[in-house]
Amino acid sequence: MLDNFSEIKVESAVEKIIKQIRSLITSGQVKSGDRLPPERKLAEKLGVSRTHVRDAIRKLEFYGILRTLPQSGTVVAGIGITALEGLITDVLQLEKSDFTSLVETRVILETNAAKLAAERRTVEGLIAIEKALDAYELKIKSNKSAVEEDLMFHLKIAEASKNEVLKSLMLVITPDILKNFIQYNVCDDKDMDNRVLEEHRAILQHISDGDGEAASQAMANHLNDILAFSKNMK
């Protein structure tokens, strides 16, 4: 009899926000060009944090369902309903991604981001990466969680790659990575902090030197532990 039952999937806040937006658009209550309320007001109305609203909007923006325009806020893009439903299904599928898939995707994106960052480095980009590294070092020396600072270091490398699509993909998966890091206590091992710091410094040095291949390999080595960790969870 047990085989007749199926696992119940509990929806996340982000999934529920995406589904509400889908329902409003497909029902015609919200049309192409309509502007969404500000994040703060949406969060208050939905009873969720602004982070949840921001994550949902970011994913819908990446898929072209929403657009953020200067001085106009976030508006609904002109997409056919059939295409829209398929796209939103893809977004919700992404929300259910397993940790290993997220890490594998991260490795693909970040090894290439490091390579491009080295090849396209600028003074401004190097300064931004160094500041992120300094913030990470400050947190670990204060014996505080540095998960967000760690991911910011990686995002700054993605920015330095000068590839907007690559950076956007990183922004799409980062909230899910952060959620899983916290859920599985990935960064709670204080003994690893100094080693991670040295690995970060090595990556930055290769980028600064303009050595794309070395930067890419250093990034792959850096992410190898978390990749192994994710695979051992299965």
N, C-alpha and C positions, 0 to 999 in steps of 0.2 A: 504493500500500500504506500510505503514511503516514496517509492519511485513516481507516484502520481502527483507529488507535490513539487513545486519549483521554487527556487530561491527568490525572495522578495528584494527588489532593488530599491533602496531608499534614495530618493532624489536629493541632490544637493541644492543649496539656495541658488547657485548660478544656473543650474538646469531649469529650476522653476521660473526664474526671471526670463530666460530665453523662451520658454514655452508660453509665458504670458505675452511677450512681445509678438511671438508667432501668431497666437490666437487673435490679437488685436489687428494685425496686418491682414491675415487671411479672411477675417470676418468683415473687413472693410472699415472698421472703426478708426483705424490709423492708415493713412494713405501715403503714397509716394510724395516726398517733399515735406511731410509733416515733421515738426520738430518735437523731440522728446523733452520731457521736463529735465531740469538740471539734476545731476547725480544726487545732490543732497536731498532734494525734494522727493526724488524717486525712492531713495533709501528709506526716508521717513514713512512714505506711503506704504511701502512693501514690508516694512518692519525688519529690514536687514541692514548690514553695514554697507558703507559706501564702497568698500573693497569688493564686495560681492557684485554690486551694480557695475563697478568699473570693469571687473573681469568679464562679465556678461557682455557689456558693450564692446570691449576690446575684441572679443571673439567674433561678435557679429560684424564689427568693422572689418576685420581681416577677411571675412567671407564676402564682403561687399554688400551686406544686408543693411548696414547702417553706415553713415558717413559723418565725420565731424568737420564742419566748415568754419573757417575763421569768422568770428563775430555772429555766427548763426547757431552755434551749438551742434548737437547731434540730430541728424535728420534721417528719415527712411529713404533708402535708395529705390530707384525705379526698377524693380525686378518682377518678372512674371510670377504668379502664385505657384505654378508647378515647380519652377526652378527654385523658388524661395523655400518651399517645403523640403526639397531635396537638400538644399544647403543647410537648413536648420537641423535636419536629421544628422548631417555630417558634424555639425557643431556639437550636438548632444552625444554623438558617438565619441568625439574627442574628449568630452567630459568624463567618459568612462574608461579612458585609456589606462592600461595597467602600467605599473611603475617601470617595468623593464622596457616597455615600448617608449616611454618618455625618455628614459636614460639613453637608449640606443639612438633616438632621434637627436638628443642633445649632443651626443658624441659626433654624429655626422655634421651637425650644424657648427659646433664649436671648433672642431679641428680645422674646418675650412675657414671659419671666421678668424682664427688665429693666423692662418697662412695669409689671408687677404689683408689683415691688419698690419702684418709685417711688411707686405709688399706696398701697401698704400698709406703707411704711417705718416702722421703729421705731428707737429709739435703739440697742437691742441689735443689731439687724440691721445698722445702719450701722457700728457699731463692729467687728462681725465682718468685714464687707467691707473696711474700712480696714486691719484687722490683716493680712488676706490680701494686700492691696496692698503693705503695708510689707514683708512677707516676700518678695514677688516683687522689689521694688526692692532689697532687701538682697542677694538672690542675684545679680542682674544686675550690681550694682556690685562684686561680688566676682568677676566674670567666671566665674560658675558657671552650669550649666544650671538654668533656672527653669521647666521644663515643668510639674512637679507644682504649683509655687506659682501658675503661671498658671491651671491648671485649678481649683485651690482657690479662687481669686478668683471664677471663674465659678460654682462650686458654691455659694459663699456668697451670691451674687446669687439663685440658684435657691431657696436656703433662705429668703431675705428675701422671696420672692414669696408665701410663705404658702400655696403650692399644693403639697400633698404628692405628688400624682400627677406633676406637672411635675418636682419634685425627684427622685422615684424614677426617672423616665425618664432624667434626666441621669445619675444614678448607674449606670444600666444601660449607657449608651453610653460613659461616661467611660473605663473600662478599655480599650475598643477604640480610642478616640481617642488615648489615651496611647501604646498600642502602635504605632499608625500614625505618630504624631509622631516617635517614636524611630526607627522603621524608615526613614522618609523624611527624617530630619534636618530636620524642619520648623522647629525653633526654633534651628538652629545659626547663623543669620545675626545676628551681634552688632550689625550696623548698625541692625537693626530694633528692638532692645531698648528704646531710648529713645523711639522713636515709639509702640511698644506701651504703654509705661508712661504716656505722655501720654494715649493713648486710654483706658486703664484709669481714669485720673484723671477724664477727661471723663465717662465713664459713671457713676462714683461721684458726681460733682457733680450730674448730672441726677437721679440717684436721690435724693440728699440734698435737692434742690430740690423733689422731688415732681412733676417733669415727666415723666410716663410716655411721651409721644410722643417727646420729645427723647432719653430714655434708650434707647428701642427703636431709634431711628434711629442713635444713636451706637454701639449694639451691632452693628447691621447693617453700618455702615461699618467697624467694627473687624474683623468676620469676613469682610469682602469679599475680602481678600488670600488667606486660607486657602481660601476657596471657589473662587477663580480658580485657585489652585495645584492643588487636587484635580481640577478639570476638565481642566487641561492635562496631567495624568498619563495620561489615557485615550488 
